[in-house]
Amino acid sequence: MTQTIEKKENKMGIMPIHKLLINMSVPMMISMLVMALYNIIDSIFVAQINENALTALSLAFPIQNFMIAIANGTGVGVNALLSRSLGEKNYKEVNASARNGIFLSVIAGILFASLGFFLARPFMTSQTDNLEIIEYGTTYLRIVSIFSIGVFLEIMFERILQASGNTFYSMITQITGAVINIILDPIMIFGLFGFPKMGVAGAALATVIGQVLAATLALYFNIKKNPEVNLSFHRFRPSIKTVKRIYGVGAPSMLMQSIGSVLAFSLNNILIQFTTTAVSVYGVYFKLQSFVFMPVFGLSGGMVPIIAYNYGAKNKKRIITTMKYSISAAVLIMLFGLAIFQIFPAQLLSLFNANKPMMEIGIPALRIISLHFVFAGFCIITVSAFQALGNGLFSLINSMTRQLIFLLPSAYLLAKLSGLTAIWFAFPIAEIASLLICIILLKKIYNDKIRHLDD
């Protein structure tokens, strides 16, 4: 039976690209949309407590994002290595990638549980002296950190499913976790159906319960529905060679998203000099933009294993066709998002119980920041393609340049020279710079890795 499985050609090497991309990406896009919906609903419920609770979650976001950065970076490395190994028919490396990825996820969960317990309060006090915000943020951070093993394992098991072409099952796990979270949020925050009223702590507990249950379901699907990967840990020993290969691709992605945490922390500190409401607006923007960006991330997630597999199989035509379709779809999604943010900013803000000061700051903020959406669509796809082709360094270069060289300095200078509203223009400025860098790096990686595949 094992031999039959090994001889069977994976769909990523034979299915027509347009059909394959839909088959791989649509389940992930749907699951990402559900995740985006959860992010928005989660903040809507928290906003009903008061504005300080919403501000606390915005200030806590950099640490939460850092955890997800570690999980996603490890997952990206496993995804690319596992898909490429499948294309090469190297099943020993397929299993080694999955098992070492799970091991790394467990270690990360233990580490963050310790750090979150001791460092949550110092992190919050470093940003504000508002005692209510500090208490809310400390409570939330401690809970999501101590139980972070859920998000690490959920992302890892889902990446293993995605890498082997089982995006439908990955979609089911993500949707399940998000729906459980959405259901539990009002129950645990406001104390419905006999539950105690826990406020911000309830929001955090709803989050981690959803993550743990989603991880459990994803593990079940890998064991029962994913015959190309064997997750048995019998006589398992961590492999330094495999770990290096995972982080050779995944570390730049990890650093990329970690830079996002640094950016969020720094922008929060710039904005809070004007008013805590500006921090809330920035947090609300991040929740709202996820509804536009998450489908594009789902699209890129479906694209990565296709490119990695066909790079391993040395199929130049399928790589190029996949990228063309992906870029076109991403730009269309972003155009739709741009239209929504330009036409309905007040309606979007009203979802978060926005008062008059938040409306005055938020309406121009949403309209200005969303100008970068279309450029971002192209950049997300090309950066993901770099990772799929094993060149995570290019992704890191692009991210560092965009966020640390252009966005953050622009925001600081605009704040000093022109005030709060001008800060939001830093986003389109940085994205245009990122677009130019992506084009240059894409041309180089084509010449270095794709152009001569037919030879």
N, C-alpha and C positions, 0 to 999 in steps of 0.2 A: 504493500500500500504506500509506503514511504517513497519508493522509487517512482510510482505513478505520479505522485504529487510533484516530485522534483522535475519530471520530464514535461509536465504541463506548462505551457507558455502563459506567463502572466498577462492579463489584459492590457497592462501599460505598454506592452511591446507590440500589440497587434490591433487593438481597437482603433477605429478612425478618431483623429484627435478631437474634433469638435464634439463627438459623442462621448469620448473618454473624459474630456475636461468637464462636461456637464455631469457625467456619472461620478467623477471624483469630487468636484467642487460644490455642486448644489447641496448635497447633504451637509457639507461643512458650512456653507453659507447660511443655510437654514438654522443650524445649531448656533452659529455665531450671532444671527439675528435674535435668537431667543436669549442668548447671553447678554446682548446689548439691551434687549427689553428688560431683562432682570436688573442690569446696572441702573437703568433709568428708574424702574419701579422701586428698587431698593432705596435710592436717594429721595424719591418722592415720599416714601413712608418716613424716612429719617427727618425730612424737612418739616413734617407735621409735628415733630417734637418741638423744635424751634430752630432759628437760624444758626445758633451756636453749635448745635448738633451737626448740621450740614457742614459748617466750617471745620469742625473737628475731623470729620471724615476726609475733607479735602486736605487738611494738614497731615493726616495719617497716610494718605495715598502713596507718597513716595516709598515708604517702607513696604506697603502691600505690593506695590508695583515691582519693587526690588525682588521680592520673593517670587513673583510670577516671572521676572526676568531670568532668574536662576533656573526655574522649572522649564520655561520655554527654550532657553539656550541649550540645556541638556537635551530636551526633546527634539530640537532642530538637528542637533548633531546625530542623534540616534536615527531620526527620520531619514536624513540624507545618506548615512552610512548603510543603514539597513536596506533602503531602496536600491542603492548602487550595488550592494552585495547580491540582492535578488537578481538584478540585471546581469551580473557576472556569474550567476548560478553558484555562488559561494555560500552554501547554507550553514557552514560552520561559523562564518563571520556574521551571518544573519542572526543566529542565536546568541552569539557572544555580544553583539550590539545591544540586543534587547535586555539580556540579563545584567550586563554592566550598567545600562541606563537605569534599571530598577534599583540596583544597589546604590547608585549615586543619588537617586531621588530620596531614598530612605535616610541616607547620611545628611542630606540637606534639610530634611524635615526635622531631624533631631537637633541640628545646629540652630535653626531659626527658632525652635521652641525655647531653647536656652537664652538666646539673644533677646527675644521678645519679652520674656519674663522680667529681665533685669533692665533693659534699655528703653522700654516703651515710654515711661514717664520722662526721663532725661531728654528724649527726642522731642516730646511735646513741649516741654518747658523751654527748649532752645528756640522755639518759634513764637511763643506768646506768653503773656503773663495773666491772661484771662483764665481764672480758676475753673470755670464751668467747661470751657473748651478743653482745658488740660485733662479734666476728669473724664470727659466723654472720649477723647482721643486715646488716653491711656487704657481705658477699659476695652475699647474696640481693638486696639493693636495687640494687647496681651492675648485676647481670645483667638484672633486669627493667626497669631504667631505660634502659640502653644499647640494648636491643632493643625498646623500647616502641612503635616504629612499628607492630609487629604488632597490638597491642591497639587502637591508634587507628584503623588502617585496617579491622580486623575489625568494630569497632562501627559505623563509618561505612557500610561497604558493607551491613551487615545492616540498618541503619536505612533505607537507601534501598530495600531490598527490602520492608521492612515498610510503609513509607509508600505504596508503590504496590500493596499488597495481597498481596504474594508472601511471606507468612509461612512457608509450607511450606519454601521454599528457605532462608530465614533459619534455620529450625529445623535443617535439614540441616547448615549450616555450623557452627552453635554446637555441635551434638552431635559433629560430626567433630573440632572443636578440643578439646572436653572429653575425648572418648574417647582421642585421641592423647596428651593430657596424662596421663590415668589410666594408660595402658599404659607410657608412658616413665618415670613417677615411680619405681616400684620398681626399674626397670632402671638408671636413672641415679643414684638415691640410694644403692642398695646394691651396684651393680656386677654385675648379672646378665648372663648370655649373653656374657661376654667384655668387657663395658664396664667402664671404670675406676669404682671406688667414689668418688662425688663428694659425697655427703652433701647439705647444704643447697644447694650450687651445682647439684647434679643436679636438685633440685626446681625451682629457678629456670629452668634450661635447658629442662626439660620444659614449663614454663609458656609460655615465649616461642616454643618450636617449635610448640606447639599453636596459639598465636595467629597466627603467621605463615602456617601452612598453612590455617587457617580463613579468614583474610583473602584468601588466594589463591583459595580455592574460592568465597567470596562475590563476588569480582570476576568470576569466570567466570560465575556465575549472573546477575549484573547485565547482562553483555554478551550472553549467549545466551538468557536466559529473561525478560528484563524490557524489553519493547518500548516501554514508556511513558517510559523515561528513556534519554537519549543521553549516555554518559560520555566522548565524544571530547573531547580537550583541544586539538584543532587550533585555533590562533589564540585560545587561552584567555587572558583577562586577568582577574585578581581584581576583583570588583565590590564596592566599598565599600558600595553600597546593599544588595546581597544579604547581605553579611556582617553589616551592622547588623540586618537583618531576622532573620537566623539567631540572632544573639545577643540580639536583643530578646526572643525566647522562650527560647532556650537558656541565656543567662547566669544567670538566676535558678536554673535547674535545676543549673547548674554550681556556683554559689555554695552551693546547698542541700547538695549532696553534699560540697563542700569543707568546709562547716561540720561535716559528719560526720567529716572527717579531724581537724579541730581538736578536736572532742569526744573522739574516740578517743585522740588524743595526750594530752589533759588528763586523761581518766579513767585512762589508763595511769599517769600520774604521780601521781594520787591513790592508786591501788591499790598501786603499787610501794612506797609508804610503809609498807604493812602487810607484804607479802610478794610475791616474784616469782610465787608460785603463783597469787595473785589475778589477776595479769596474764594468766597462762595460762588461767585459768578464763574470763576476759572474752573472750580470743581464741577459746576453744572455743565459747563461747556464740554468737559471731558466725558461726562456721562452721555450727553446728547450726541457728540461726534462719534461715539462708539457705534451708534445705530447706522452711521454711514460707513465708517471704517471697518467694522467687523465683517460685513459681507466681502469686502475686498481682501481682508486677511484670510477669510475662508477660501476665497478664490485662489489666493497665493498658496495657501496650505494644500489645496488640491493639485496645484501646478507643480509644487516642489518634487514630490515623488515621481511624477511623470518625467520631468527633466532629468532627475538623478538616475532613474532607471534607464532611460534612453541614452544618457551619457555613458553609463556602464556598458550598454549594448552597442555603443558607437553609432547611433542613428541620428545623424545631423539634421535631416529633414524634419523629423518629429520634434526635435528640440526647438527649432526655429518656429515651426507652425504653432507649437504650444505657447511660446512667448507672444506671438502676434495676437492670437485669440485672447490671451489673458490680459494684455495691455489694453486692447479695445474694450473688453468688458469692464475693466477697472475704471477707465475714463468715463464710460457711460454711467456707472453707478455714482461716481463722484459728481458728475454734472447734475444728477437728480438731487443729491444731497445739497449741493450749492443752491439750487433753486429753493429747496425747503427752508434753508437757513436765511436766505435773502427775503423771502416772502412772509414767513411766519415766525419771526424771532420772539415777538411778544407772547404768542400762544405757546411756544416751547417753554419759555421761562415761567409762564403761569402754572405749568405742571408742577413746579417746585415751590408753590406757595409764595411766589416772588412778591415782595412789597414794592412800593414806589422807588426807593433808592436802588433796589436790585434791578428793576426795569430800566432805570435811567443809565445804569452802568452796563447792563447786560445786552440791551438791544443793539447798540453800536458794536459791542464786543463780538457778538455772534455774526453779524454781517461782515465785519472786517476780517475776522479769523478765517471764516469759510472761504474767502477768496483763494486760499491755497489748496483747496480740496482736489481740483483737477490735476495739478502738478503732483500732488501726493499720490494719486492713483498710479501714475506712471512709475514713480519712484519705489512704491511698495512692491510692485511686480518685479522690477529689475533687481532690487536688493535681494528679494527672495530667490531670483534666478542665480545670483552670485553664490548664495549659500548652497543651492542645489548642485551647482557645478564644483563645489568644494573650495570656493574662494570666499570664505567668510570675512577675510581681511578687507575686501572691497566694501562689504556691507558696513563694517566698522568705520572705515575711512569716511564713508558718506554720512553716517549718523553723527560721528564726532564733529565733522565739519558743519553740518546743518545746525546741530543743537548748541555746541560749545563755542564755535567760531562766529556763527552768524546770528542764531536766534537769541541766545542769552545776552551777548554784548549789545545787540540791537535793542532788546527790551530795556536794558539798563540805561542806555543812552537816551532812548526815546522818553523814558520816565523822567530823566533829569531835565531834558530840554523842552518837552512838550506836555508832560502830564499823563494822567491815567489812560485816557482814550488812545493816545498814540502808541502805548505799549503793544496793543493788539496787532499793529502793522508789522511787528517783528516776525509773525508767523508766515505771511506771504513772502516777505523778503527772504527769509531763510529757505523756504521751499523752492523758490526760483533758483537760488544758488545750488540747492540739492539736485534739482533737475539737470542743471548743466554738468555737475559732477557725475551723475548717473550716466549721462550720454557718453561722456569721455571714458568711464570705466567699462561700460557695456561694449564699446568699440574695442577696447583692449582685450577683454575676456573673450570676445568673439574671435579675434585674431589668434589669441594664445591657445584656446581650448576647443573651439567649435569649428573654425574654418577648415582645418585639415583632417577632420574626422573621416571624411570620405576617402582620404589618401590611405 
